[in-house]
Amino acid sequence: MIVDISKGYVEERIDWNTDICKEINELKKQKNAVLLAHYYQNPEIQDIADYIGDSLGLARKAKEAKADIIVFAGVHFMAETAKILNPESRVLIPDLNAGCSLADSCPPDEFLKFKEKYPNHLVISYINCTAEIKALSDIICTSSNAEVIVRSVPENQPIIFAPDKNLGKYIMKKTGRNMVLWEGSCQVHEIFSLEKLNSLIEEHPDAEIIAHPECEEHILKKAHFIGSTTALLNYTRKSSHHKFIVLTETGILHQMQKHSPDKVFIPAPPKNHCACNECPYMKLNTLEKIYLTLKYELPELKMDEELRKKAELPILRMLEISGNAGL
């Protein structure tokens, strides 16, 4: 049987009587498959995943997975990272169109030219980048461990930080390091409206403001706490505050509400007409696509072995450094 994935995903009419969650769980058992999902996925995907987490946690789980198949409900660079760290497993991605605006903002050929302008610089790249950018880097970092990674580099060693300029600026302030920044950014974290945020603050003066460091500097100045997705989640669990205005992708609110059902979480609105801020790429994944991906074992992410090995080294350096820091 020829399966059409010309649209980037398996397309097939599913009987409305099908219990998709039950079918997914049965297929996982039959095929020794594991489903990894990012916090920004839709709640129904988070609830059926074998593991949910941020980029650092997902990288670790992908490396540790003892599965024949890894289904990655996230975006393309995350599935690439799983393949880089676990080449023996087949990595499936429910929708090949699930890209990343931040990764797209750093084309490898342009970054190579940029890197050549600073020959003595060590390259630290945020994990939200393509395998090709990882292969051009010395160390990878995530928003969870970026500060630790930068501080691990000797002070006399100049650094290029790519591709997220906002995270780079934040880490420069935290560490006092003067890094050369690539001018990339995430569309989700760059479109928060300061005007709408100020209105929310007036409406909810008792709320704490928490933000992801990919947000722009003028937004971060309003935050009581800044951290990675996991750090934001943990903060809301431990905080004595009852109400939070959340400045990151809205998928994390599902976990926040599950862990703290008695607390109130308010998504900060973007500059457009939407009431909350969602990543359109993350939301391309659906239960139906996951089911069909497992059923037909397509689309599968393939990677050139030479590229994989080059991209693996800086990730392993990250895991070694962040592991030593107890992250």
VMD Tcl script that draws the C-alpha trace (Angstrom):
set ca {
  {0.00 0.00 0.00}
  {1.34 3.43 -0.98}
  {0.80 6.05 1.73}
  {0.59 9.64 0.58}
  {2.59 12.09 2.71}
  {2.88 14.78 0.04}
  {1.27 17.28 2.42}
  {3.87 16.49 5.07}
  {1.66 14.11 7.03}
  {-0.39 10.95 6.54}
  {-3.89 11.77 5.40}
  {-6.64 9.20 5.85}
  {-10.29 9.28 6.80}
  {-10.70 7.92 10.34}
  {-13.91 6.23 11.47}
  {-15.55 8.57 13.97}
  {-16.15 5.58 16.26}
  {-12.40 5.01 16.59}
  {-11.03 5.51 20.10}
  {-7.86 7.26 18.98}
  {-6.20 7.37 22.40}
  {-6.77 3.63 22.85}
  {-5.41 2.94 19.36}
  {-2.31 5.07 19.99}
  {-1.57 3.24 23.25}
  {-2.01 -0.15 21.59}
  {0.24 0.80 18.68}
  {2.91 2.03 21.09}
  {2.91 -1.36 22.82}
  {2.90 -3.34 19.56}
  {5.74 -1.35 18.03}
  {7.83 -0.58 21.13}
  {7.25 3.12 20.53}
  {7.49 6.10 22.86}
  {5.65 9.39 22.46}
  {7.57 12.51 23.50}
  {5.73 15.83 23.63}
  {6.68 19.42 24.32}
  {4.80 21.53 26.87}
  {3.43 23.64 24.01}
  {1.39 20.80 22.54}
  {-2.39 20.69 22.82}
  {-3.63 19.32 26.18}
  {-4.96 16.05 24.74}
  {-1.49 15.27 23.34}
  {0.21 16.14 26.62}
  {-2.16 13.80 28.45}
  {-1.34 10.78 26.30}
  {2.42 11.36 25.98}
  {4.91 9.08 27.71}
  {6.96 12.13 28.60}
  {6.31 15.87 28.38}
  {8.93 18.52 28.96}
  {11.01 21.39 27.67}
  {13.88 21.12 25.21}
  {16.47 20.03 27.79}
  {14.25 17.36 29.31}
  {13.19 16.10 25.90}
  {16.80 15.89 24.72}
  {17.66 13.76 27.75}
  {14.63 11.50 27.30}
  {15.37 11.05 23.60}
  {18.92 10.00 24.40}
  {17.76 7.56 27.09}
  {14.83 6.06 25.17}
  {14.98 2.28 24.77}
  {12.44 2.26 21.98}
  {12.40 1.10 18.39}
  {10.33 4.16 17.47}
  {10.27 7.69 18.89}
  {7.22 9.74 17.91}
  {7.99 13.39 18.52}
  {5.05 15.72 19.10}
  {6.85 19.03 18.89}
  {8.58 20.80 16.04}
  {11.12 19.67 13.47}
  {14.34 20.68 15.25}
  {13.22 18.68 18.31}
  {12.73 15.54 16.24}
  {16.14 16.18 14.69}
  {17.66 16.36 18.17}
  {16.07 13.02 19.05}
  {17.58 11.43 15.94}
  {20.98 12.99 16.64}
  {21.05 11.58 20.17}
  {19.41 8.24 19.46}
  {20.37 7.12 15.93}
  {19.34 3.51 16.57}
  {15.68 4.50 16.98}
  {13.43 5.48 14.13}
  {12.14 9.00 14.69}
  {8.68 9.86 13.42}
  {7.17 13.33 13.28}
  {3.38 13.64 12.86}
  {3.60 16.68 10.57}
  {6.75 17.69 8.67}
  {5.32 21.21 8.38}
  {5.81 21.71 12.13}
  {8.81 23.97 11.76}
  {10.11 26.80 13.94}
  {10.32 30.52 13.16}
  {13.44 30.83 15.32}
  {15.23 27.97 13.57}
  {14.18 29.41 10.20}
  {15.67 32.79 11.16}
  {19.19 31.30 11.03}
  {19.97 29.86 7.56}
  {23.14 27.69 7.72}
  {24.89 29.30 4.74}
  {24.39 32.80 6.16}
  {25.43 31.71 9.63}
  {28.63 30.14 8.28}
  {29.59 33.50 6.71}
  {28.71 35.24 9.97}
  {30.85 32.78 11.95}
  {33.82 33.32 9.63}
  {33.86 37.02 10.60}
  {34.72 35.99 14.17}
  {37.34 33.23 13.78}
  {38.45 33.20 17.42}
  {34.95 32.98 18.85}
  {33.38 29.92 20.46}
  {29.85 29.29 19.18}
  {27.06 28.61 21.68}
  {23.78 27.90 19.93}
  {20.33 27.66 21.46}
  {18.83 24.23 20.83}
  {16.04 25.85 18.79}
  {18.07 25.57 15.59}
  {18.56 23.14 12.73}
  {20.96 20.20 12.73}
  {23.17 22.16 10.32}
  {23.50 25.04 12.82}
  {24.23 22.59 15.62}
  {27.00 21.10 13.48}
  {28.53 24.60 13.15}
  {28.43 25.12 16.93}
  {30.78 24.28 19.79}
  {28.18 23.92 22.55}
  {24.37 23.80 22.49}
  {22.27 25.29 25.27}
  {18.61 25.50 26.24}
  {16.79 28.27 28.08}
  {17.11 26.08 31.20}
  {20.90 25.94 31.14}
  {22.07 28.84 28.95}
  {23.45 30.80 31.90}
  {25.34 27.75 33.22}
  {26.75 27.01 29.75}
  {27.95 30.58 29.21}
  {29.50 30.75 32.69}
  {31.37 27.50 31.98}
  {33.35 29.22 29.22}
  {36.56 31.03 30.33}
  {36.06 34.79 30.56}
  {38.83 35.51 28.07}
  {37.14 33.35 25.41}
  {34.92 35.45 23.07}
  {31.51 33.96 22.29}
  {29.02 33.98 19.43}
  {25.49 33.30 20.72}
  {22.87 32.16 18.23}
  {20.16 32.20 17.04}
  {17.91 33.94 19.62}
  {18.95 37.55 20.21}
  {16.48 38.04 23.08}
  {17.74 35.05 25.05}
  {21.29 36.18 24.23}
  {20.67 39.69 25.59}
  {19.11 38.25 28.73}
  {22.08 35.94 29.34}
  {24.52 38.81 28.70}
  {22.82 40.78 31.49}
  {22.83 37.78 33.83}
  {26.48 36.89 33.27}
  {28.08 40.21 32.33}
  {29.55 38.57 29.22}
  {29.76 40.60 26.03}
  {28.70 38.13 23.33}
  {28.26 38.57 19.59}
  {24.59 37.88 18.86}
  {22.92 36.48 15.77}
  {19.77 38.50 15.04}
  {17.19 35.70 15.26}
  {13.95 35.50 17.25}
  {10.82 33.45 17.95}
  {7.63 34.88 16.48}
  {5.56 33.68 19.45}
  {7.67 35.43 22.06}
  {8.22 38.58 20.01}
  {4.59 39.58 19.54}
  {3.47 40.10 23.11}
  {1.76 43.46 23.41}
  {3.15 45.78 26.07}
  {-0.02 47.87 25.91}
  {-2.25 44.83 26.50}
  {0.08 43.55 29.20}
  {-0.18 46.87 31.04}
  {-3.96 46.64 30.82}
  {-3.85 43.15 32.31}
  {-1.62 44.38 35.13}
  {-4.13 47.14 35.92}
  {-6.97 44.62 35.82}
  {-5.11 42.07 37.97}
  {-2.81 44.03 40.33}
  {-2.48 40.97 42.56}
  {-1.00 38.80 39.77}
  {2.66 37.90 39.43}
  {4.12 38.27 35.95}
  {6.24 35.37 34.73}
  {8.03 35.32 31.38}
  {10.19 33.20 29.12}
  {13.61 34.77 28.29}
  {12.84 34.61 24.55}
  {10.55 37.61 25.14}
  {11.73 41.08 24.21}
  {13.61 43.15 26.77}
  {10.79 45.67 27.39}
  {8.47 42.77 28.22}
  {11.01 41.07 30.50}
  {11.35 44.29 32.50}
  {7.75 43.79 33.64}
  {8.33 40.25 34.90}
  {8.65 39.21 38.53}
  {10.21 35.92 37.42}
  {11.99 34.91 34.21}
  {12.78 31.33 33.32}
  {12.55 28.38 30.96}
  {9.25 26.62 30.43}
  {10.04 24.10 33.15}
  {11.29 26.84 35.48}
  {8.04 28.76 34.99}
  {6.02 25.65 35.78}
  {8.04 24.89 38.90}
  {7.83 28.49 40.05}
  {4.03 28.51 39.91}
  {3.90 25.25 41.86}
  {6.06 26.60 44.68}
  {4.94 30.24 44.75}
  {2.54 31.40 47.47}
  {0.87 33.67 44.91}
  {-2.59 32.72 43.69}
  {-2.64 34.46 40.30}
  {-0.15 34.65 37.42}
  {0.07 36.46 34.09}
  {2.01 34.08 31.84}
  {4.23 35.34 29.01}
  {5.01 32.29 26.93}
  {3.19 29.88 24.63}
  {-0.19 28.93 26.11}
  {0.37 25.16 26.02}
  {2.18 25.31 29.37}
  {-0.97 26.57 31.10}
  {-2.41 23.04 30.93}
  {0.38 21.69 33.13}
  {0.28 24.72 35.42}
  {-3.44 24.19 36.00}
  {-2.98 20.44 36.56}
  {-0.25 20.99 39.14}
  {-1.98 23.95 40.83}
  {-5.76 23.59 40.28}
  {-6.53 26.23 42.91}
  {-4.49 28.94 41.17}
  {-5.38 31.31 38.32}
  {-3.30 31.52 35.13}
  {-3.87 34.33 32.66}
  {-2.27 34.10 29.20}
  {-0.73 37.37 28.06}
  {-2.14 38.50 24.70}
  {-0.14 39.25 21.53}
  {-0.30 42.38 19.39}
  {-2.84 40.84 17.01}
  {-6.55 40.18 17.60}
  {-5.98 36.87 19.41}
  {-6.74 36.54 23.11}
  {-3.68 34.36 23.74}
  {-0.39 33.49 22.12}
  {-0.05 30.10 20.40}
  {2.70 28.65 18.23}
  {1.06 27.75 14.90}
  {3.73 25.12 14.24}
  {3.30 23.32 17.56}
  {-0.44 23.22 17.05}
  {-0.11 21.39 13.70}
  {0.26 18.15 15.65}
  {-3.02 16.38 16.44}
  {-4.06 13.07 17.97}
  {-5.25 11.94 14.54}
  {-1.85 12.65 12.96}
  {-0.06 10.87 15.80}
  {-2.29 7.83 15.35}
  {-1.68 7.69 11.58}
  {2.04 8.29 12.05}
  {2.24 5.27 14.35}
  {-0.01 3.19 12.13}
  {2.03 3.71 8.96}
  {5.37 4.68 10.58}
  {5.50 7.83 8.46}
  {6.76 10.50 8.06}
  {10.15 9.34 9.26}
  {12.96 11.79 9.93}
  {16.15 10.75 8.14}
  {19.57 12.30 8.66}
  {22.97 12.08 7.00}
  {25.30 10.26 9.40}
  {28.18 12.72 8.97}
  {25.88 15.63 9.80}
  {24.42 13.71 12.75}
  {27.86 13.09 14.28}
  {28.89 16.75 13.88}
  {25.64 17.93 15.45}
  {25.88 15.41 18.28}
  {29.16 16.69 19.76}
  {27.94 20.12 20.91}
  {24.76 18.58 22.36}
  {26.78 16.04 24.33}
  {28.96 18.89 25.62}
  {25.79 20.64 26.80}
  {24.48 17.53 28.55}
  {27.84 17.00 30.26}
  {28.04 20.60 31.49}
  {24.41 20.88 32.57}
  {24.55 17.42 34.12}
  {27.49 18.47 36.27}
  {25.46 21.48 37.34}
  {22.70 19.18 38.54}
  {20.13 20.47 36.01}
}
mol new
graphics top color blue
foreach p $ca { graphics top sphere $p radius 0.5 }
foreach p [lrange $ca 0 end-1] q [lrange $ca 1 end] { graphics top cylinder $p $q radius 0.2 }
display resetview
